[in-house]
Amino acid sequence: MPADPVKAVFWFLYWLLRLMVRLYWLPLLVGVIYESLLNGLIGGGITLLVGLAFWVVLLAVLRVIDLLRGVAHVLATVEQLQRELGGLSADHPSHASEGPQRDEQRVVEGTIVYLDEKRRERGR
């Protein structure tokens, strides 16, 4: 579970959606049986069709979210590789002119990461 509260909410909703898609057959089966007993086969059949349509919609939403998460993961990986490889090529014109200013822009002042990086730089 992510430490960021906003990401934690999205994580929870994503896993709730996955749980609903995987276990949706249980309430659907109960609803079909109930409607069949109450209204006969026609009521059970209509409940089954409506339930399956709703399940297909849930599954489609889950697939779209999985696709978007995959794209976001690939983009984050590419961005990380660009940062790592960009730091290795110091003779590249855009990175050479930036110098230490590039590092200062990506770190928020006062964070633990920023303080740890400054301590490591002083130790060298």
PyMOL commands that set and color helices and strands:
alter all, ss='L'
color gray80, all
select helices_A, chain A and resi 5-23+25-88+93-98+100-106+112-123
alter helices_A, ss='H'
color red, helices_A
deselect
rebuild
show_as cartoon
